Amino acid sequence: MTTSGVRVRIAPSPTGEPHVGTAYIALFNYLFAKKFGGEFILRIEDTDATRSTAEFEQKVLDALKWTGLTWSEGPDVGGPYGPYRQSERKDLYRPFVDKMLDNGGAFHCFCTPERLESMREAQRAAGKPPGYDGHCLHLKAEEVTSRVAAGEPHVVRLKVPTEGSCDFHDGVYGDVSIPWESVDMQVLLKADGMPTYHMANVVDDHMMKITHVARGEEWLASVPKHILIYKHLGLEPPVFMHLSLMRNHDKSKLSKRKNPTSISYYSALGYLPEALMNFLGLFFIQIAEGEELLTMEELIEKFDPDNLSKAGAIFDIQKLDWLNGRWLREKLTPEEFVARVLDWAQENDRLVEGLKLAQSRVTKLGELPPLAGFLLANDVGLTPASFGGLKTSPAETLEIVTTVQADLEKILEWNVTTIEEELRAISDRMGKKLRVVTPPLFVAVSGSQRSLPLFDSMALLGRSVVRQRLKVAIQVLTAMAGAQN
Ligand code: GLU
């Protein structure tokens, strides 16, 4: 592997809660950069304007900062190849698209959404794989020019060979061959002039002088498209490395339904970033038993991209707990430990804001731990008895918590106002009074029927912790409702 002037990047899309998978890929890139004295860069890929939000971008930055990884270029620190946010680079992409239109690597497509839908319908009915059928591929140049001049809505698509295969080398997978017939004529430029992920990603990797692209294996199938774009632009592709995804114990893809996946969940529960990085770093290196406890410097020293760990990346929470415990006990002085605890309790202002919420509810300060402790606790010890005093039956309580759990995922910005609005809307939709819907939630998030104001508490706990508590509540309630039938 050539490694002179290494420049690597993490390129998250700010479309959801920052995922531990992002930290995992970021760490690989960071170790790679450090190993070879290169640069590690952060780029925000927000070409999907409907799903990207400023709140999620801030969360990505905060979460990655919390991990302790540092980047030398990025939207927050600037750098010579900025801007580092794709939505601010819109005008930079057009000349590259034009070049591909000129040299036949891309074509205009005027197909309406209705036509594309009926095409997909027909493909489904015929049991064919979905993909653009090439309808606009052979339009005459004069027709294209006049339709574009007339302002007819259109996109630009990638022209893809119909025969043969795309053969390339991947730093992890080795030699890969993907038949061209399985590659779709990808949209490169959308009707609003914004590039799609594929176009922007390739142009930016080129303009930002990225030498090695290390990312999740879910992108391996996109490499042929990227290689074609590089080819039509007359550019040399970077070295590709596709890392195996982290998986649950049962080998299924790590998803928030099975395991908490948000970085913020792990920070809220009091995992040390060093322990999480140590845990993730073990996926990349080969070590003997007994050598697991490693600092970032030690990870860098042991990291060798030509000799990556062959074991799959199983997200084993017990191993993470074990490492975190060792970090807390063995790697921190008593003073450091206390400082970490205080920092952790202040995270997102939850201690200060929680105390303010509790002020009007206590007669003695000693009542604070049972009243507000749920804001810091790992879990609130839910049992069937926790829900025992509610007016709603276990089945109705379960219905409420399950509906709320699903609907809360739709909130884009997580704060007191949006949570309250959403819970009111959910109550309306369920045909129930808000005061019927909230008591089960009180119990689910705090473990008690008497606690701090619900909406504020949920905002302070954060989306990922609330999600986990509702999940546990659903498990307890499902068992209760089942037992009653
Ligand atoms: N924006 C993509 C993601 O969030 C980046 C993929 C890549 O690294 O090329 O997964």
Residues whose N, C-alpha, C, O or C-beta is under 5 A from the ligand:
A	BS01	LIG	A11 P12 S13 E45 N201 R215
